[in-house]
Amino acid sequence: MLKTSGRLGLSLLCLLILLLTACGTRYQNETVIISGDEMSEPANQELLSPVQVQKIYRLPDENTDNGYWLGWTSSDSLIGSFKNTGFPERYKLKELAYPFEESKNIIQSEGDHSRIALSPDGDQIADVHTHQTTITTTLMSTKDGKKTEVDTFDPKGQSYLQTMSWSENSQMIGYLVQDPVQYEKDTLRVYDTKTKLSQSYSLQGFGPGDTLLDAQVSNDGRSALIKLFETRQSRSITLVLGKLADGHFEAKYKHQMADKQMTWISEDQFAFLGRDDTLYEYDQRNGELSVILERVFTFEFSPDKKFIAYTLQDEDAVYVGKIQGRNVLYNGPVYRGILPSNMKWSSDNTRLFIQGPRTFTNSNSIPHDNSTKEPAFIIEFK
């Protein structure tokens, strides 16, 4: 009888231990803590990250007062526009190819090199010229320098032009034509390189004293973003989204912004930097405004919009992250020591060009030679 009782007690003790173990195991499985702090991610995250630096190239110096790098013509080659010394009415195009050690002159042309625009695919450069009573748009091949006049029109009055821009798919060219006296004659001119057709859109909703600064046309040519200095109310830089139809620009959405870039990320979505240093995304299908990043100083999306390079306020680091939805993942610094004013992704996302002034932690290390050469680098990713 005692043996039976002891055996029963031992069985109950084992059962109790098993129950306690099961409870502890179940609690551990159900409690998951996900940290939002990127610094507390597992140590092996770097091994899983799609953003890993493989090599950094220091580029030869170019005087930034004389020109700038326009962008990539291939994954291995940059092209830039620089003044032709002694000939102010001319400019020269330079190529900097892998291994990025020395640039060479490839094409010479006439005109204002500050107005030209390289297509996102790197194949063509758009230029626009004013000739007495007409305005002419020209395309130039980056391969052989061959020029083709694609659009000519009469603005019917005094006019001046703003910087040209391409749509993200390299199909649409847009630029503002402004009348300094009669603001109601201001237009947005759009040329479609695929259909070979052009259209002028009158700009409604803008008043006297508003200064139009820039325009970006969507891939389908049905919408446009216009940046302006608005004087009547806020006296600030304002972004205006509008529909392009029946020869008119019809404003649909406004938001105050920093005097920096705005960019389409799809036919219905665009990103811009607000006055509060927040990088926003706006979706015109549902009117939803979303936050992508905060404390942003500059940004640049990769051509396929899967990656973003950016800098933060009061920091001298260039960050790169992967875009997933409206989130930026695996973001981390890829270079420190300069404040890039020019960032360009290669077409295959494998290289990032950055250029800008150096940052100095010691005033004694600041050069005093008044040099206008800003260091430039190409960051190559695995």
C-alpha positions as CSV (number, residue, x, y, z in Angstrom):
1,M,0.0,0.0,0.0
2,L,2.8,2.4,0.8
3,K,4.6,1.5,-2.4
4,T,1.4,2.3,-4.3
5,S,1.0,5.6,-2.6
6,G,4.6,6.5,-3.2
7,R,4.3,5.5,-6.8
8,L,1.2,7.6,-7.1
9,G,2.9,10.6,-5.5
10,L,5.8,10.3,-7.9
11,S,3.5,10.2,-10.8
12,L,1.7,13.3,-9.7
13,L,5.0,15.1,-9.2
14,C,6.1,14.2,-12.7
15,L,2.7,15.4,-14.1
16,L,3.1,18.7,-12.3
17,I,6.6,19.2,-13.7
18,L,5.4,18.5,-17.2
19,L,2.5,21.0,-16.9
20,L,4.8,23.7,-15.6
21,T,7.2,23.1,-18.5
22,A,4.4,23.2,-21.1
23,C,3.1,26.5,-19.7
24,G,6.6,28.0,-19.8
25,T,7.1,26.8,-23.3
26,R,3.8,28.2,-24.5
27,Y,4.5,31.6,-22.9
28,Q,7.8,32.0,-24.7
29,N,6.3,31.1,-28.1
30,E,3.5,33.6,-27.8
31,T,5.5,36.6,-26.6
32,V,7.4,38.3,-29.5
33,I,9.0,41.7,-29.2
34,I,9.9,43.5,-32.4
35,S,12.1,46.5,-31.9
36,G,11.7,49.6,-34.1
37,D,15.3,50.7,-33.4
38,E,17.5,49.8,-36.3
39,M,20.6,49.8,-34.0
40,S,19.1,46.9,-32.0
41,E,18.7,44.6,-35.0
42,P,20.5,41.2,-34.9
43,A,24.2,41.3,-35.6
44,N,23.7,39.2,-38.8
45,Q,21.3,41.7,-40.4
46,E,24.2,43.0,-42.5
47,L,24.5,39.6,-44.0
48,L,20.8,39.6,-45.0
49,S,20.7,43.3,-46.2
50,P,20.4,43.9,-50.0
51,V,22.4,47.2,-49.4
52,Q,26.1,46.4,-49.0
53,V,29.0,48.5,-50.2
54,Q,31.5,46.7,-52.3
55,K,33.8,49.5,-53.4
56,I,34.1,53.3,-53.4
57,Y,35.7,55.3,-56.3
58,R,37.1,58.7,-55.8
59,L,36.5,60.7,-59.0
60,P,38.9,63.1,-60.6
61,D,38.2,66.8,-59.7
62,E,36.1,68.9,-61.9
63,N,35.4,72.6,-61.3
64,T,31.8,72.8,-60.3
65,D,31.6,76.5,-61.4
66,N,32.1,75.3,-65.0
67,G,29.5,72.5,-65.0
68,Y,28.1,69.4,-63.4
69,W,27.5,65.7,-64.0
70,L,24.1,65.2,-65.6
71,G,23.8,61.4,-64.9
72,W,24.4,57.9,-66.2
73,T,24.4,56.9,-69.9
74,S,25.0,53.2,-68.8
75,S,25.8,51.4,-65.6
76,D,29.5,52.0,-66.4
77,S,29.5,55.6,-67.7
78,L,28.6,59.1,-66.5
79,I,28.1,62.2,-68.7
80,G,28.5,65.8,-67.7
81,S,28.0,69.3,-69.1
82,F,30.8,71.9,-68.7
83,K,31.4,75.4,-70.1
84,N,33.8,75.7,-73.0
85,T,36.6,78.1,-71.7
86,G,36.8,81.2,-73.9
87,F,33.5,80.4,-75.7
88,P,30.6,81.3,-73.3
89,E,28.0,80.4,-76.0
90,R,29.3,76.9,-76.2
91,Y,29.5,73.9,-73.8
92,K,31.2,70.5,-73.9
93,L,30.0,67.1,-72.8
94,K,32.4,64.9,-70.9
95,E,32.3,61.2,-70.4
96,L,33.6,59.4,-67.3
97,A,33.7,55.7,-67.8
98,Y,34.8,52.7,-65.7
99,P,37.2,52.6,-63.9
100,F,36.3,56.3,-63.4
101,E,39.9,57.6,-63.4
102,E,39.9,60.2,-66.1
103,S,37.1,62.1,-68.0
104,K,37.3,62.8,-71.7
105,N,35.6,65.4,-74.0
106,I,33.1,63.7,-76.4
107,I,30.8,66.3,-77.8
108,Q,30.8,70.1,-78.2
109,S,27.6,72.1,-78.7
110,E,26.2,75.6,-78.6
111,G,23.6,77.0,-76.1
112,D,23.0,77.4,-72.4
113,H,24.3,74.2,-70.7
114,S,22.4,75.0,-67.5
115,R,19.1,74.4,-69.1
116,I,19.7,71.0,-70.8
117,A,18.3,67.8,-69.4
118,L,19.5,64.2,-69.7
119,S,16.8,61.6,-70.2
120,P,16.5,59.0,-67.3
121,D,17.6,56.2,-69.7
122,G,20.7,58.2,-70.6
123,D,20.1,58.1,-74.3
124,Q,19.2,61.7,-75.2
125,I,19.7,65.3,-74.0
126,A,16.9,67.7,-74.4
127,D,17.6,71.4,-75.1
128,V,15.4,74.4,-75.9
129,H,16.3,77.6,-77.8
130,T,14.6,80.9,-78.3
131,H,15.0,82.5,-81.8
132,Q,13.3,85.9,-82.1
133,T,9.7,84.8,-82.5
134,T,10.0,81.0,-82.1
135,I,11.0,78.5,-79.4
136,T,12.6,75.2,-80.6
137,T,13.1,72.0,-78.7
138,T,16.1,69.9,-79.8
139,L,17.1,66.3,-78.9
140,M,20.8,65.3,-79.0
141,S,22.0,61.7,-78.9
142,T,24.6,61.0,-76.2
143,K,26.1,58.3,-78.4
144,D,27.1,60.4,-81.4
145,G,26.0,63.9,-80.7
146,K,23.5,64.0,-83.5
147,K,20.8,66.7,-83.1
148,T,17.2,66.6,-84.2
149,E,14.7,69.5,-84.0
150,V,11.5,68.0,-82.6
151,D,9.2,70.9,-81.7
152,T,8.9,74.6,-82.8
153,F,6.2,77.0,-81.9
154,D,5.5,80.7,-81.6
155,P,4.8,81.8,-78.0
156,K,3.0,84.9,-79.3
157,G,4.6,87.5,-77.1
158,Q,7.4,88.0,-74.7
159,S,8.5,84.9,-72.9
160,Y,11.3,83.2,-71.0
161,L,11.9,79.5,-70.2
162,Q,12.4,77.5,-67.1
163,T,14.5,74.4,-66.7
164,M,13.4,71.4,-68.8
165,S,12.5,68.0,-67.3
166,W,11.8,64.5,-68.5
167,S,9.1,62.1,-67.3
168,E,10.5,59.1,-65.4
169,N,10.0,56.8,-68.5
170,S,12.0,59.1,-70.8
171,Q,9.0,59.7,-73.0
172,M,7.7,63.2,-72.0
173,I,9.6,66.5,-72.0
174,G,8.1,69.4,-70.1
175,Y,9.0,73.0,-69.5
176,L,7.4,76.2,-68.5
177,V,7.0,79.2,-70.9
178,Q,6.3,82.4,-68.9
179,D,5.2,85.9,-70.0
180,P,6.8,88.5,-67.7
181,V,3.9,90.9,-68.3
182,Q,0.7,88.9,-68.9
183,Y,0.8,86.0,-66.4
184,E,-2.4,84.6,-67.9
185,K,-0.3,83.6,-71.0
186,D,1.9,81.3,-69.0
187,T,1.9,77.8,-70.3
188,L,3.3,74.3,-69.7
189,R,4.7,72.9,-72.9
190,V,4.8,69.0,-73.2
191,Y,6.4,67.1,-76.0
192,D,5.8,63.3,-76.4
193,T,8.8,61.7,-78.0
194,K,6.8,58.5,-78.8
195,T,3.9,60.1,-80.7
196,K,6.0,63.1,-81.9
197,L,3.1,65.4,-80.7
198,S,3.3,68.5,-78.5
199,Q,0.7,70.3,-76.5
200,S,0.6,73.6,-74.6
201,Y,-1.5,73.8,-71.4
202,S,-2.6,77.1,-70.0
203,L,-1.9,77.4,-66.3
204,Q,-5.1,78.2,-64.4
205,G,-5.3,79.0,-60.7
206,F,-2.1,81.0,-60.5
207,G,-2.1,84.8,-60.0
208,P,0.1,87.8,-60.5
209,G,3.3,87.7,-58.5
210,D,3.4,83.9,-58.3
211,T,6.8,82.7,-59.6
212,L,6.7,79.4,-61.4
213,L,9.9,77.4,-60.7
214,D,9.7,73.9,-62.1
215,A,7.4,71.3,-63.6
216,Q,7.4,67.5,-63.7
217,V,5.1,65.6,-66.1
218,S,3.9,62.1,-65.3
219,N,4.7,59.1,-67.4
220,D,1.3,59.0,-69.1
221,G,1.3,62.8,-69.7
222,R,-2.0,63.2,-68.0
223,S,-0.8,64.9,-64.8
224,A,1.9,67.4,-63.8
225,L,3.6,68.7,-60.7
226,I,4.4,72.4,-60.6
227,K,6.6,74.1,-58.0
228,L,6.1,77.8,-57.5
229,F,6.7,80.7,-55.1
230,E,3.2,81.7,-54.0
231,T,2.9,85.3,-53.0
232,R,-0.8,85.8,-52.4
233,Q,-1.3,83.8,-49.2
234,S,1.5,81.8,-47.7
235,R,4.5,83.5,-49.4
236,S,6.3,80.2,-49.5
237,I,7.3,77.4,-52.0
238,T,4.2,75.4,-52.9
239,L,3.8,72.2,-54.9
240,V,0.7,72.0,-57.0
241,L,-0.6,68.7,-58.6
242,G,-2.8,69.2,-61.6
243,K,-4.6,67.3,-64.4
244,L,-3.6,68.0,-68.0
245,A,-6.7,67.9,-70.3
246,D,-8.3,70.0,-73.0
247,G,-5.3,72.4,-73.1
248,H,-5.6,73.3,-69.5
249,F,-3.8,72.6,-66.2
250,E,-6.5,72.0,-63.6
251,A,-5.1,72.2,-60.0
252,K,-6.2,69.3,-57.8
253,Y,-3.9,69.4,-54.7
254,K,-1.5,71.8,-53.0
255,H,1.1,71.4,-50.3
256,Q,3.8,73.7,-49.0
257,M,7.2,72.2,-49.6
258,A,11.0,72.8,-49.2
259,D,12.7,74.3,-52.1
260,K,14.1,70.9,-53.2
261,Q,13.1,68.1,-55.6
262,M,9.8,66.5,-56.2
263,T,9.5,63.3,-58.2
264,W,6.9,60.9,-59.6
265,I,7.2,57.3,-58.3
266,S,4.3,55.9,-60.4
267,E,1.6,57.4,-62.7
268,D,-0.5,58.2,-59.6
269,Q,2.0,58.7,-56.8
270,F,4.7,61.3,-56.2
271,A,7.2,62.1,-53.4
272,F,8.3,65.5,-52.2
273,L,10.1,67.1,-49.2
274,G,7.8,69.2,-47.0
275,R,8.8,72.3,-45.1
276,D,8.9,70.2,-41.9
277,D,11.8,68.1,-43.4
278,T,9.4,65.2,-43.9
279,L,9.6,63.1,-47.0
280,Y,6.0,62.5,-48.1
281,E,4.2,60.4,-50.6
282,Y,0.9,61.5,-52.1
283,D,-1.5,59.1,-54.0
284,Q,-3.9,61.0,-56.2
285,R,-6.2,57.9,-56.5
286,N,-7.4,58.2,-52.9
287,G,-6.0,61.5,-51.8
288,E,-3.8,59.8,-49.2
289,L,-0.7,61.6,-47.8
290,S,1.9,59.2,-46.2
291,V,5.2,59.8,-44.4
292,I,8.2,57.9,-45.8
293,L,11.0,59.4,-43.7
294,E,11.5,62.3,-41.3
295,R,14.4,64.8,-40.8
296,V,15.3,64.5,-44.5
297,F,17.7,67.0,-46.1
298,T,18.0,65.5,-49.7
299,F,16.8,62.3,-51.4
300,E,17.1,60.4,-54.6
301,F,15.1,57.3,-55.7
302,S,16.7,54.6,-57.9
303,P,15.2,54.4,-61.4
304,D,13.0,51.5,-60.5
305,K,12.0,53.1,-57.2
306,K,13.2,50.1,-55.1
307,F,16.0,52.0,-53.3
308,I,16.5,55.4,-51.9
309,A,19.6,57.4,-51.1
310,Y,19.1,60.3,-48.6
311,T,20.8,62.6,-46.1
312,L,19.4,63.7,-42.8
313,Q,19.3,67.2,-41.2
314,D,22.5,68.0,-39.2
315,E,24.3,64.9,-40.3
316,D,27.1,64.4,-42.8
317,A,26.2,60.8,-43.8
318,V,24.7,59.4,-47.0
319,Y,22.1,56.7,-46.2
320,V,20.7,54.1,-48.5
321,G,17.7,51.9,-47.9
322,K,15.4,49.5,-49.7
323,I,11.8,50.6,-50.4
324,Q,9.0,48.3,-49.4
325,G,5.6,49.8,-49.7
326,R,5.9,53.1,-47.7
327,N,8.7,51.7,-45.5
328,V,12.5,52.1,-45.8
329,L,14.2,48.9,-44.8
330,Y,17.9,48.0,-44.1
331,N,18.7,51.7,-44.2
332,G,22.2,52.5,-43.1
333,P,25.1,55.0,-43.9
334,V,27.2,54.2,-46.9
335,Y,29.5,57.3,-46.9
336,R,30.4,60.0,-44.4
337,G,32.1,63.4,-44.8
338,I,30.3,65.3,-47.5
339,L,27.0,67.0,-47.9
340,P,25.9,65.8,-51.4
341,S,24.2,68.4,-53.6
342,N,24.1,65.9,-56.5
343,M,23.2,62.2,-56.3
344,K,22.5,59.9,-59.3
345,W,21.7,56.2,-59.4
346,S,22.9,54.0,-62.2
347,S,20.2,52.3,-64.3
348,D,20.8,48.9,-62.6
349,N,20.9,50.2,-59.0
350,T,24.5,48.9,-58.6
351,R,26.2,52.3,-58.4
352,L,25.4,55.7,-56.7
353,F,27.2,58.9,-57.7
354,I,27.4,61.5,-55.0
355,Q,29.1,65.0,-55.1
356,G,29.1,67.9,-52.7
357,P,31.2,70.0,-50.3
358,R,33.2,68.3,-47.5
359,T,32.2,68.7,-43.9
360,F,34.9,69.7,-41.4
361,T,35.0,69.1,-37.7
362,N,38.0,71.4,-37.1
363,S,38.0,74.9,-38.5
364,N,41.8,74.7,-38.8
365,S,41.3,72.0,-41.5
366,I,39.2,74.2,-43.8
367,P,41.1,75.0,-47.0
368,H,41.6,78.7,-47.9
369,D,42.2,78.5,-51.6
370,N,38.6,79.4,-52.6
371,S,38.5,76.2,-54.7
372,T,35.2,75.4,-56.3
373,K,36.1,71.7,-56.8
374,E,33.7,69.6,-54.8
375,P,34.8,65.9,-54.2
376,A,32.8,63.3,-56.0
377,F,32.5,59.5,-55.4
378,I,30.9,56.5,-56.9
379,I,29.6,53.9,-54.4
380,E,29.4,50.4,-55.8
381,F,27.1,47.9,-54.2
382,K,27.3,44.1,-54.0
